[in-house]
Amino acid sequence: MPDLALAMKRNPKMKVMLMSGYFDLGTTYFGSINEIKHLPTPRDLQSNISYHFFQTGHMVYVNEEALKSCTTTAQRSSVTTQVRTKSSA
């Protein structure tokens, strides 16, 4: 994921949200965390990354409760980002 690391270095205000299912066999729980934790970025940029995990596999839309939770999390993140962007302008 060197492209993500480069983008974060070039734009230190960039936020990254990792969303994954605990039972995902395509993008495994520990594999996802390991990849993000080992990005070649300065340590302070790790605080720009948020982690959200759901009781589902790779296809979050199969589990209706997980889908609702995933959607709510994404919406909250979007609203928070918009508020921060407007207030920092």
C-alpha positions as CSV (number, residue, x, y, z in Angstrom):
1,M,0.0,0.0,0.0
2,P,2.8,2.4,-0.9
3,D,0.3,4.6,-2.8
4,L,-1.8,5.2,0.3
5,A,1.3,6.0,2.4
6,L,2.5,8.5,-0.3
7,A,-0.9,10.2,-0.4
8,M,-1.0,10.5,3.4
9,K,2.5,12.0,3.4
10,R,1.5,14.5,0.7
11,N,-1.7,15.4,2.4
12,P,-1.2,15.0,6.2
13,K,-4.8,16.1,6.9
14,M,-6.2,13.2,4.9
15,K,-8.3,10.8,6.9
16,V,-8.5,7.0,6.2
17,M,-11.3,4.8,7.4
18,L,-10.7,1.0,7.5
19,M,-14.0,-0.9,7.6
20,S,-14.0,-4.7,7.6
21,G,-15.9,-7.7,8.7
22,Y,-14.5,-9.9,11.5
23,F,-15.2,-13.0,9.4
24,D,-13.9,-11.7,6.1
25,L,-11.8,-14.3,4.4
26,G,-10.9,-12.0,1.4
27,T,-9.5,-9.2,3.5
28,T,-8.8,-10.8,6.8
29,Y,-9.2,-8.9,10.1
30,F,-5.6,-9.2,11.2
31,G,-4.3,-8.8,7.7
32,S,-6.0,-5.4,7.3
33,I,-4.7,-4.2,10.6
34,N,-1.2,-5.4,9.9
35,E,-1.1,-3.7,6.5
36,I,-2.3,-0.3,7.9
37,K,-0.1,-0.5,11.0
38,H,3.0,-1.1,8.9
39,L,2.4,1.8,6.4
40,P,5.7,3.6,5.7
41,T,4.4,6.8,7.1
42,P,5.4,9.0,10.1
43,R,4.0,7.7,13.3
44,D,1.8,10.8,13.9
45,L,-0.2,10.1,10.7
46,Q,-1.5,6.8,12.3
47,S,-3.9,9.0,14.2
48,N,-5.6,9.9,10.9
49,I,-6.7,6.3,10.5
50,S,-9.9,5.0,12.1
51,Y,-10.8,1.3,12.4
52,H,-14.3,-0.1,12.3
53,F,-15.2,-3.8,12.4
54,F,-18.5,-5.5,11.9
55,Q,-20.1,-8.9,12.7
56,T,-20.0,-9.9,9.0
57,G,-17.8,-11.4,6.3
58,H,-16.7,-9.7,3.1
59,M,-20.2,-9.0,1.8
60,V,-21.5,-6.7,4.5
61,Y,-24.8,-6.3,2.7
62,V,-25.7,-9.9,3.4
63,N,-26.1,-9.2,7.1
64,E,-28.8,-6.5,7.5
65,E,-27.8,-5.4,11.0
66,A,-24.1,-5.1,10.0
67,L,-25.1,-3.2,6.9
68,K,-27.0,-0.7,9.0
69,S,-24.1,-0.3,11.4
70,C,-21.6,0.1,8.5
71,T,-23.8,2.7,6.8
72,T,-24.3,4.7,10.0
73,T,-20.5,4.6,10.6
74,A,-19.8,5.9,7.1
75,Q,-22.4,8.6,7.4
76,R,-21.1,9.8,10.8
77,S,-17.6,9.9,9.4
78,S,-18.7,11.9,6.4
79,V,-20.6,14.4,8.5
80,T,-17.6,14.8,10.9
81,T,-15.2,15.3,8.0
82,Q,-17.5,17.9,6.4
83,V,-17.8,19.8,9.7
84,R,-14.0,19.8,10.2
85,T,-13.4,20.9,6.7
86,K,-15.8,23.8,6.9
87,S,-14.5,24.9,10.3
88,S,-10.9,24.7,9.3
89,A,-11.5,26.8,6.1
